[in-house]
Amino acid sequence: MPIPLGANRPWAWSFFEICIFTLTIFVVWRNRKVTFMGVASYTVQIYLWLAFIIFSSLQIIALPKFIVAALSPTSLEAFLSVGAPAFYLSVDPSQSTTSFIKLLSFFCLLMCTLSLVDTERRIKLVLYTMVASGTVQALYGSLEILLGLESSLIFGLDVSNVATGSFVYKNHYANFLMLCLAAGVGLLVTSLEKSKMSTPKDFMRSFATTLLSSKAIVRICIAVMVIGLVMSRSRMGNTAFFMSMAVVGGLALVIIRDKSRGLSVLVISMFIIDLFIVSAYFGLERVKERLAQTSLQQESRDEVVADAYPMLADFPLFGSGGGSFYSTFPSYQEASVDVFYDHLHNDYLQFLIEYGILGGFILSTILLFSFYKAVRAMYKRKNSIFKGTAFACLMALIGMCVHMTVDFPLQGYANAAYFVVFIALCMIINSLKLRPQKNKNRLR
């Protein structure tokens, strides 16, 4: 998904929608004799998604005039002003239909993940795939800068002084690497030893094992992705990763029972090696300078957010329609902002504007429920793969929540798809009962 411009073009996301719908048909046929496709344990999450799908469908269905007048008077005024023959809750039904199809594809991706990722091996394969994808992007994005290329090797786009990989927008690239880094750190957590360390020698042995064990390839991939992340010069992308690492690392040290001392070593090594050593040679200082030099006078994002607030007041309950910000905001934009914005640099506010308070409530419930499930798995599950995956999921959730405050990472198709997989993993690691293995007791 990330290769064709982050799948953030109509032809790219349409192709992947077809792939996901096709895969879903196959999964449904494959599980035609299995009750509820074998995902009966995940009904709460599924019902929340179905509720949002039903809610979103109301925005693109032609409704009687009196219903639109009661539910969204501003939408009715917009259609009356142009003499439209039909009335919708969305002020831009065409864009909302596109968003609705995306939503359906994400729901199908969620269902396929819940149905197919049903073993410990498949959970690891999903995480390894994310790590491999992120490493390729980091290598490609970094090499473009280090080699001084003027145009990208893929699609021939202009190359600036920041890494973007095969993405067009550096912050989408940074957010994607943050998600893949979460998967990599989760894999390292799964490999930590449970041996106790009573002497400095034991501590050094654990430190060496953590950094130089069979998981060394994953550790190298993480270092490469951190380099790519720093070279993106994305302020909030870097902040989101290191903040999520610090928060989840601290949380894990508190709530994980029977934890390995290697967990502390891992968390400390991530900051020492990545933040203070690796990153220092690849532009972390420039990121710090950008953070220090950022001011409200230099940025127009805060003005755009201020201009967008009246939209929330005009479409309070049902929103202006999914994807409608692109066409609706220009009528609210003040003259002081002379740049066209197709997305609001705050996903929280944009979702509230497009889906209203009711839709925002459903989305926030999905997010909070996933967070609860990830924390619960970290605290209660004993198997290392579950705890490591919970670590990865929490990093992805927190990192995304941080990044969404000043940008629109979930508007990128590849980023949103990977995030949906993490949401599915939050459910899987709570309910999955691993199959018995030869010469081993049943894992819990």
C-alpha positions in Angstrom: 0.0 0.0 0.0 2.7 2.6 0.8 4.5 2.2 -2.6 2.1 4.0 -4.9 2.3 7.4 -3.3 1.1 6.1 0.0 -2.1 4.9 -1.8 -3.3 8.5 -1.4 -4.5 8.9 -5.0 -7.9 7.8 -6.3 -6.4 5.2 -8.7 -4.2 3.8 -6.0 -6.8 3.5 -3.2 -9.4 2.2 -5.7 -7.0 -0.6 -6.6 -6.5 -1.6 -3.0 -10.2 -1.4 -2.3 -10.8 -3.9 -5.1 -8.1 -6.1 -3.6 -9.6 -5.9 -0.1 -13.2 -6.6 -1.3 -11.9 -9.6 -3.3 -10.1 -11.0 -0.4 -13.2 -10.5 1.8 -15.3 -12.5 -0.7 -12.7 -15.3 -0.5 -12.7 -15.2 3.3 -16.5 -15.3 3.5 -16.6 -18.3 1.1 -13.7 -20.0 2.9 -15.7 -19.7 6.2 -19.1 -20.2 4.8 -19.7 -23.1 7.2 -18.3 -21.3 10.2 -20.6 -19.3 12.4 -20.1 -15.5 12.0 -16.9 -16.1 10.0 -15.1 -17.3 13.2 -15.1 -13.8 14.7 -17.8 -14.2 17.2 -15.4 -13.1 20.0 -15.1 -9.7 18.5 -18.8 -8.7 18.3 -18.5 -5.5 20.4 -15.9 -4.0 18.0 -17.8 -5.2 15.0 -21.1 -3.7 16.1 -19.3 -0.4 16.8 -18.0 -0.4 13.2 -21.4 -1.4 11.8 -23.0 1.5 13.8 -20.6 3.9 12.2 -21.2 2.4 8.7 -25.0 2.8 9.1 -24.5 6.3 10.4 -22.3 7.2 7.4 -24.7 5.7 4.9 -27.4 8.1 6.1 -25.2 11.0 4.9 -25.3 9.8 1.3 -29.0 8.6 1.0 -31.5 11.0 -0.4 -33.9 11.9 2.3 -37.2 13.8 2.4 -36.9 17.5 2.8 -38.5 17.7 6.2 -36.0 15.1 7.6 -33.0 17.0 6.3 -34.5 20.2 7.7 -34.8 18.6 11.1 -31.4 16.9 11.2 -29.2 19.3 9.4 -30.8 22.7 8.5 -27.5 24.0 7.1 -27.4 21.1 4.6 -30.9 21.9 3.5 -30.0 25.5 3.0 -27.1 24.5 0.8 -29.2 22.4 -1.5 -32.0 24.9 -1.7 -29.6 27.7 -2.7 -28.6 25.7 -5.8 -32.1 24.4 -6.6 -31.1 20.8 -6.1 -33.8 18.2 -6.8 -32.7 15.9 -3.9 -31.6 16.5 -0.4 -28.9 14.8 1.7 -27.3 15.2 5.1 -24.0 15.5 3.3 -23.4 18.8 1.5 -21.1 16.9 -0.9 -22.7 13.5 -1.5 -20.0 12.6 -4.2 -17.1 13.0 -1.8 -19.0 11.4 1.0 -19.7 8.3 -1.2 -16.0 8.0 -1.9 -15.3 8.2 1.9 -18.1 5.6 2.5 -16.4 3.2 0.1 -13.1 3.7 1.9 -14.9 3.0 5.2 -16.3 -0.2 3.8 -12.9 -1.3 2.6 -11.4 -0.6 6.1 -14.2 -2.6 7.7 -13.6 -5.5 5.4 -9.8 -5.3 6.2 -10.7 -5.4 9.9 -12.9 -8.5 9.3 -10.2 -10.3 7.2 -7.6 -9.6 9.9 -9.8 -10.8 12.7 -10.7 -14.0 10.7 -7.2 -14.8 9.3 -4.8 -13.8 12.0 -5.7 -16.7 14.3 -2.3 -18.1 15.4 0.8 -16.9 17.1 2.7 -17.4 13.9 0.3 -15.2 11.9 0.5 -12.4 14.5 4.3 -12.4 14.1 4.0 -12.5 10.3 1.8 -9.4 10.4 4.3 -7.5 12.6 7.3 -8.7 10.5 5.5 -7.5 7.4 5.0 -4.1 8.8 8.7 -3.9 9.9 9.8 -5.0 6.4 7.6 -2.4 4.8 8.7 0.4 7.0 12.4 -0.6 6.5 12.1 -0.5 2.8 10.5 3.0 3.0 13.1 4.2 5.4 16.0 3.0 3.2 14.4 4.4 0.0 13.6 7.8 1.6 17.0 8.1 3.3 19.0 7.1 0.2 17.3 9.7 -1.9 18.5 12.4 0.4 22.0 10.9 1.0 22.6 10.4 -2.8 21.5 13.9 -3.6 18.8 12.9 -6.1 16.8 15.6 -7.7 13.8 13.4 -8.7 12.5 10.3 -7.1 13.2 6.8 -8.6 9.5 6.1 -8.5 7.1 8.4 -10.3 9.8 11.0 -10.9 8.7 13.4 -8.2 10.9 16.3 -7.1 13.1 15.4 -4.1 13.6 18.1 -1.5 15.9 18.1 1.5 13.6 15.9 3.6 12.9 12.2 3.3 9.4 11.2 2.0 10.0 7.7 0.7 7.4 6.8 -1.9 4.9 9.1 -0.1 4.3 12.7 -1.3 3.7 14.2 2.1 6.5 14.0 4.6 4.1 13.8 7.6 2.3 10.8 6.2 5.7 9.2 5.6 6.7 9.9 9.2 3.4 8.6 10.6 3.8 5.4 8.5 7.3 4.9 9.9 6.0 5.5 13.4 3.4 2.7 12.9 6.0 0.3 11.6 8.4 1.2 14.4 5.6 0.3 16.9 5.5 -3.2 15.2 9.3 -3.5 15.5 9.4 -2.6 19.1 6.6 -5.0 19.8 8.6 -7.8 18.2 11.6 -7.0 20.4 9.4 -7.1 23.5 8.2 -10.6 22.5 11.8 -11.9 22.5 12.8 -10.7 25.9 14.1 -13.3 28.4 12.5 -13.8 31.8 15.6 -14.7 33.6 16.4 -12.7 36.8 19.4 -10.5 37.0 21.0 -10.5 40.4 24.5 -9.4 39.4 26.1 -6.8 37.1 27.3 -9.7 34.9 23.7 -10.9 34.5 22.6 -7.4 33.6 25.4 -7.1 30.9 24.4 -10.6 29.6 20.8 -9.5 29.3 21.8 -6.3 27.6 23.9 -8.1 25.1 21.3 -10.7 24.5 18.6 -8.0 23.9 20.8 -6.2 21.4 22.7 -9.0 19.7 20.3 -12.0 19.8 18.5 -13.6 16.9 16.3 -10.5 16.9 19.3 -8.4 15.8 17.8 -8.0 12.3 14.7 -6.4 13.8 16.9 -4.1 15.9 18.8 -3.0 12.9 15.5 -2.4 11.0 14.3 -0.2 13.9 17.5 1.8 13.7 17.1 2.3 10.0 13.5 3.4 10.4 14.5 5.8 13.1 17.0 7.3 10.7 14.3 7.6 8.1 11.9 9.2 10.6 14.4 11.8 11.7 15.4 12.6 8.1 11.7 13.3 7.4 12.1 16.4 9.6 8.6 15.9 10.7 8.2 17.6 14.1 5.1 15.8 15.3 6.0 12.5 13.6 9.2 12.3 15.7 7.4 13.6 18.8 4.7 11.0 18.4 7.1 8.1 18.2 9.3 9.1 21.1 6.4 10.1 23.2 4.5 6.8 22.5 7.7 4.9 23.3 8.2 6.7 26.6 4.5 6.4 27.7 4.0 2.8 26.7 7.5 1.8 28.1 6.6 3.3 31.4 3.2 1.8 31.4 4.6 -1.6 30.6 7.1 -1.4 33.5 4.2 -0.8 35.8 1.4 -3.2 34.7 3.2 -6.2 33.1 3.3 -9.0 35.6 6.2 -11.3 35.8 8.1 -9.0 33.5 11.7 -9.5 32.3 14.4 -7.1 33.5 15.3 -7.0 29.8 12.2 -4.8 29.3 13.9 -1.9 31.2 17.1 -2.5 29.2 15.1 -2.3 25.9 13.3 0.9 26.8 16.6 2.5 27.9 18.5 1.3 24.9 15.9 2.7 22.5 16.4 6.2 23.9 20.2 5.9 24.2 20.9 4.3 20.9 18.2 5.8 18.7 17.7 9.3 20.2 21.2 10.2 21.3 23.5 8.2 19.0 21.9 7.2 15.7 19.6 10.2 15.3 22.3 12.7 16.1 24.1 11.9 12.9 21.1 12.1 10.7 19.5 15.4 11.5 17.8 15.2 14.9 19.3 18.6 15.6 17.4 20.0 12.6 14.2 18.6 13.9 14.9 20.2 17.3 15.5 23.5 15.5 12.3 23.3 13.6 10.4 22.7 16.9 12.1 25.6 18.6 11.5 28.0 15.6 7.8 27.0 15.3 5.6 30.0 16.0 1.9 30.8 15.5 3.0 33.8 13.4 4.8 31.6 11.0 2.2 28.9 10.8 -1.3 29.3 9.2 -2.6 26.0 10.6 -4.0 27.7 13.7 -5.9 30.2 11.6 -7.3 27.4 9.5 -8.5 25.6 12.6 -10.1 28.9 13.9 -11.8 29.4 10.5 -13.1 25.8 10.7 -14.9 26.0 14.1 -18.0 27.7 12.6 -18.4 24.6 10.5 -18.8 22.5 13.6 -21.5 24.9 14.8 -23.4 24.7 11.5 -23.2 20.8 11.3 -23.3 19.8 15.0 -25.0 16.4 15.0 -24.7 14.6 11.7 -21.8 16.6 10.2 -21.3 18.1 6.8 -20.6 14.6 5.3 -17.5 12.4 5.1 -14.8 13.9 2.9 -16.8 17.2 2.4 -14.2 19.4 4.1 -12.4 19.6 0.7 -15.3 21.4 -0.9 -17.0 23.1 2.1 -14.1 24.9 3.8 -13.4 27.5 1.1 -16.7 29.2 1.9 -15.6 29.5 5.6 -12.0 30.5 4.8 -11.0 34.0 5.8 -8.9 36.2 3.5 -5.9 36.0 5.9 -5.4 32.4 4.8 -4.6 32.4 1.1 -3.5 28.8 0.8 -5.9 26.0 -0.3 -6.4 23.3 2.3 -7.9 20.0 1.3 -7.6 18.7 4.8 -7.7 20.3 8.2 -4.5 19.9 10.1 -6.3 18.4 13.0 -8.0 15.0 12.4 -10.1 15.3 15.5 -11.8 18.5 14.4 -12.1 17.3 10.8 -13.9 14.1 11.8 -16.2 16.1 14.1 -17.0 18.5 11.3 -17.6 15.8 8.7 -19.4 13.3 11.0 -20.8 15.5 13.8 -21.0 14.8 17.4 -22.8 11.5 16.9 -20.2 10.1 14.5 -17.4 11.5 16.6 -18.8 9.7 19.6 -18.8 6.3 17.8 -15.3 6.8 16.5 -13.9 7.8 19.9 -15.6 4.8 21.4 -13.9 2.5 18.9 -10.6 4.1 19.8 -11.1 3.9 23.5 -12.3 0.4 23.4 -9.2 -0.6 21.4 -7.0 1.1 24.0 -8.7 -0.7 26.8 -8.3 -4.0 25.1 -4.5 -3.4 24.5 -3.9 -2.4 28.1 -5.9 -5.4 29.3 -3.9 -7.8 27.2 -0.6 -6.3 28.4 -1.8 -6.8 32.0 -3.5 -10.2 31.8 -2.1 -12.3 29.0 0.9 -14.4 29.9 2.2 -15.3 26.5 5.1 -13.1 25.3 3.6 -12.6 21.8 0.4 -11.2 23.3 2.3 -8.8 25.6 4.7 -7.7 22.8 1.8 -7.2 20.4 -0.1 -5.2 23.1 3.0 -3.0 23.4 3.0 -2.4 19.7 -0.7 -1.7 19.6 -0.5 0.8 22.4 2.4 2.6 20.7 0.5 2.8 17.5 -2.7 4.1 19.3 -0.9 6.7 21.3 1.4 7.8 18.5 -1.5 8.2 16.2 -3.5 10.2 18.8 -0.6 12.5 19.3 0.0 13.1 15.6 -3.7 13.7 14.9 -3.6 16.9 17.0 -1.7 18.9 14.4 -2.0 16.9 11.2 -4.2 14.5 9.2 -2.5 11.1 9.2 -5.7 9.1 8.9 -6.6 10.8 5.7 -3.8 8.8 4.0 -5.1 5.4 2.8 -2.0 3.3 3.6 -1.7 4.9 7.1 -5.3 4.3 7.9 -5.2 0.7 6.7 -2.2 -0.1 8.9 -3.9 1.5 11.8 -7.0 -0.6 11.2 -4.8 -3.7 11.4 -3.5 -2.5 14.8 -7.1 -2.0 16.0 -7.9 -5.6 14.9 -4.8 -6.9 16.7 -6.0 -5.2 19.9 -9.0 -7.5 19.8 -7.1 -10.6 18.7 -4.6 -10.6 21.5 -7.4 -10.6 24.1 -9.6 -13.4 22.7 -7.3 -15.7 20.8 -6.6 -19.1 22.4 -3.5 -20.5 20.9 -3.5 -24.0 19.6 -1.6 -26.7 21.5 1.9 -27.3 20.3 3.9 -30.6 20.4 5.7 -31.2 23.7 4.3 -28.0 25.1 1.5 -27.1 27.4 -1.4 -25.0 26.0 -0.4 -21.4 25.9 -2.6 -18.9 27.7 
